[in-house]
Amino acid sequence: MTYLFKLRQSPRVKRLLQRAFTRRDWMNAGQGWEGREDSIQLAGWQQSRRVVILRRLLKQNLIATREQQGQLEFAFVDRRQTKVYEYAVLVTDLTESILGIAQLYRDRADAENGFDELKNQWGWGGYSTRDLARCRLSARAVGLIYNWWSWYTRLAFPESRREAITSRPLLLSAIGRSTKHAGQTQLYLTPMHAAQKKVERGIENIRRGLRAVRQTAERLLGHQPWDLLVRYIVAQITQSPWLPDGAIPALAGP
């Protein structure tokens, strides 16, 4: 299993940074960062490991403080006079270039945001029971609901992904009324959110998508409605045809 993570600036890491500061062999690492490769062996490690040292020049002036005779003294650090860098040390066993390693670490935010949403907005964590079966059941239930809601919001707003902290108040602030006539059930929703026009557009997109999938699933034998619905949503996100032999209804305009 490969690994890539950021090291804390322990005393050994700081000494590594001190040695690297005077080096001239810094390479472009993208997005304003410079990088160079080195190796380090920390306490508890059986061997030295590859590290990629990244640094970038801070754009704004800083204020340095020091305490002298019980009072704080402030000193502005002007970047035009003194180069002030921000450092990061990445340890990895990957063989990619310095630019590739730096970009892989920057891309981690796309994965971390999902876990942050699951823990802080859906409660996927903090299980205190020692019953492993109940913990697994709770985790799977939260993961399943999170997955359903994510697909639901992308069906409503395919142009962007929305987290639960904003999408739940937006789409759940409505009063529903169900009516039955001629063997059909109609659901009427009255949005109570201030962004009513946005909610109406999302609900209209959901209605059109479900209707298209329902009509198509009746004609295509052997296709599951859920599979067709996911294919339809992905097609709205990528702006591509969702079925080779059929046209999809246009989404509601902004």
C-alpha positions in Angstrom: 0.0 0.0 0.0 1.4 3.4 -1.0 1.3 6.4 1.3 1.5 10.2 1.1 1.0 12.4 4.2 2.4 15.6 5.7 4.9 15.5 8.6 4.6 17.5 11.7 7.5 19.9 12.2 9.3 18.0 14.9 12.9 18.9 15.8 14.4 16.6 13.2 12.1 18.0 10.5 13.0 21.5 11.4 16.7 20.6 11.1 15.9 19.2 7.7 14.3 22.5 6.7 17.3 24.5 8.0 19.6 22.5 5.7 17.2 22.8 2.7 16.8 26.6 3.1 20.2 27.4 1.7 20.0 25.0 -1.2 19.5 26.3 -4.8 18.1 23.2 -6.4 14.4 24.1 -5.9 12.0 23.0 -8.6 8.6 24.3 -9.7 5.9 22.4 -7.7 2.9 24.3 -9.1 0.5 26.9 -7.8 3.3 29.1 -6.4 5.1 26.3 -4.6 8.8 25.2 -5.0 10.0 21.8 -4.1 13.0 19.6 -3.6 13.5 16.0 -2.7 15.4 14.6 0.4 15.3 11.8 2.9 14.8 11.6 6.6 14.6 8.9 9.3 12.5 9.8 12.3 12.5 8.2 15.7 10.8 4.8 15.5 11.4 4.4 11.8 13.5 1.4 10.8 14.9 3.1 7.7 15.0 6.5 6.0 12.1 7.6 3.8 11.7 9.8 0.8 10.4 13.3 1.6 9.4 16.2 -0.7 10.0 19.6 0.8 7.6 22.3 -0.4 7.8 26.0 0.2 6.1 29.1 -1.1 6.7 32.8 -0.7 4.1 34.4 1.5 2.3 37.2 -0.4 1.4 39.4 2.5 3.3 41.2 5.2 3.6 39.5 8.5 3.8 40.8 12.1 6.5 39.2 14.2 6.2 39.5 18.0 8.6 39.0 20.8 8.4 39.6 24.5 10.9 41.8 26.1 10.8 42.9 29.8 7.2 41.7 30.1 5.9 43.6 27.1 5.2 42.5 23.5 7.1 44.2 20.7 5.7 44.2 17.2 7.8 44.2 14.0 6.5 44.1 10.5 8.2 41.6 8.2 8.2 43.2 4.7 8.4 40.6 2.0 10.2 43.1 -0.2 13.0 43.2 2.3 12.9 39.7 3.7 11.7 36.5 2.0 9.3 34.7 4.3 8.4 31.1 3.3 5.7 28.7 4.3 7.0 25.1 4.4 5.5 21.7 4.2 7.2 18.3 4.3 5.6 15.4 2.6 6.7 11.8 3.2 5.8 9.2 0.5 6.9 6.0 -1.2 5.5 7.1 -4.5 7.9 7.5 -7.5 6.1 10.5 -9.1 8.0 13.7 -9.7 8.0 16.6 -7.2 5.3 18.4 -9.2 3.2 15.2 -9.2 3.6 14.6 -5.5 2.7 18.2 -4.7 -0.4 18.0 -6.9 -1.5 14.7 -5.4 -1.4 16.2 -1.9 -3.3 19.3 -3.0 -6.0 17.1 -4.5 -6.6 15.5 -1.2 -9.2 18.1 -0.3 -11.6 16.6 -2.8 -11.6 13.4 -0.7 -11.3 15.0 2.7 -14.4 17.2 2.2 -16.6 14.2 1.8 -15.4 12.6 5.1 -15.7 16.0 6.9 -19.3 16.2 5.7 -20.1 12.7 6.8 -18.7 13.3 10.3 -19.8 16.8 11.0 -23.1 17.0 9.0 -24.3 13.4 9.1 -23.0 12.2 12.4 -20.8 9.5 10.9 -18.7 9.1 14.0 -18.7 9.2 17.8 -20.2 5.7 18.2 -19.8 4.9 21.9 -21.3 1.4 22.1 -19.0 -1.6 22.3 -21.4 -3.6 20.2 -19.5 -3.9 16.8 -22.6 -5.1 15.0 -24.6 -2.0 16.1 -21.7 0.3 15.1 -21.5 -1.3 11.6 -25.3 -1.0 11.2 -25.4 2.6 12.2 -22.4 3.4 9.9 -23.9 1.7 6.9 -27.3 3.4 7.5 -25.7 6.8 7.6 -23.5 6.0 4.5 -26.6 4.8 2.6 -28.7 7.9 3.4 -25.7 10.2 2.6 -25.4 8.4 -0.8 -29.1 8.8 -1.6 -29.2 12.4 -0.6 -26.1 13.2 -2.6 -27.7 11.7 -5.8 -31.0 13.5 -5.0 -29.3 16.9 -4.7 -27.4 16.3 -7.9 -30.6 15.5 -9.7 -32.0 18.8 -8.5 -28.9 20.9 -9.1 -26.6 19.0 -11.5 -24.4 22.0 -12.1 -22.7 21.8 -8.6 -22.4 19.6 -5.6 -24.1 20.8 -2.4 -23.3 19.8 1.1 -26.0 18.8 3.5 -25.5 21.9 5.7 -27.0 24.0 2.8 -29.0 21.5 0.7 -31.1 20.1 3.6 -32.6 23.4 4.7 -33.0 24.3 1.0 -34.9 21.2 -0.1 -36.6 20.1 3.1 -38.3 23.5 3.9 -41.5 22.7 2.1 -45.1 21.6 3.0 -46.3 18.5 1.1 -49.8 17.6 0.2 -50.7 14.2 -1.4 -53.9 13.8 -3.6 -55.3 10.7 -5.3 -57.4 10.8 -8.5 -58.1 8.2 -11.2 -55.7 5.8 -9.6 -52.8 8.2 -9.6 -51.1 9.9 -6.6 -50.0 13.5 -7.0 -47.7 15.2 -4.5 -47.8 19.0 -4.3 -45.0 20.8 -2.5 -45.1 24.4 -1.3 -41.6 25.7 -0.6 -41.1 27.8 2.6 -37.5 28.7 1.9 -36.5 32.3 1.0 -34.9 31.1 -2.2 -38.2 29.8 -3.5 -37.3 30.2 -7.2 -34.2 28.1 -6.8 -36.1 25.4 -4.9 -38.8 25.3 -7.6 -36.2 24.9 -10.3 -34.6 22.0 -8.4 -38.0 20.3 -7.8 -38.8 20.7 -11.5 -35.5 19.0 -12.4 -36.3 16.1 -10.1 -39.8 15.7 -11.5 -38.5 15.7 -15.1 -35.8 13.2 -14.3 -38.1 10.7 -12.5 -40.6 11.0 -15.3 -38.0 10.3 -18.0 -36.6 7.3 -16.1 -40.0 5.9 -15.4 -41.0 6.2 -19.1 -37.8 4.7 -20.3 -37.7 1.8 -17.8 -41.0 0.7 -19.1 -39.6 0.4 -22.6 -36.2 -1.1 -21.8 -36.6 -4.6 -20.4 -33.8 -5.8 -18.3 -32.8 -2.4 -17.0 -33.2 -1.5 -13.4 -34.9 1.9 -12.7 -32.2 2.8 -10.1 -29.4 2.1 -12.6 -31.2 4.3 -15.2 -31.7 7.1 -12.7 -27.9 7.2 -11.8 -27.1 7.1 -15.5 -29.5 10.0 -16.0 -28.0 12.1 -13.2 -24.4 11.5 -14.4 -25.5 12.6 -17.9 -26.8 15.9 -16.5 -23.5 16.5 -14.7 -21.4 15.7 -17.8 -23.8 17.2 -20.3 -23.8 14.0 -22.4 -26.6 11.7 -23.7 -27.7 9.2 -21.1 -29.2 6.8 -23.7 -27.8 6.3 -27.2 -31.3 5.8 -28.7 -33.3 8.4 -26.8 -33.3 12.1 -26.0 -33.5 13.3 -22.5 -35.8 16.2 -21.4 -34.2 19.5 -21.0 -33.6 20.7 -17.5 -35.3 23.8 -16.1 -33.5 27.0 -16.8 -31.9 29.2 -14.2 
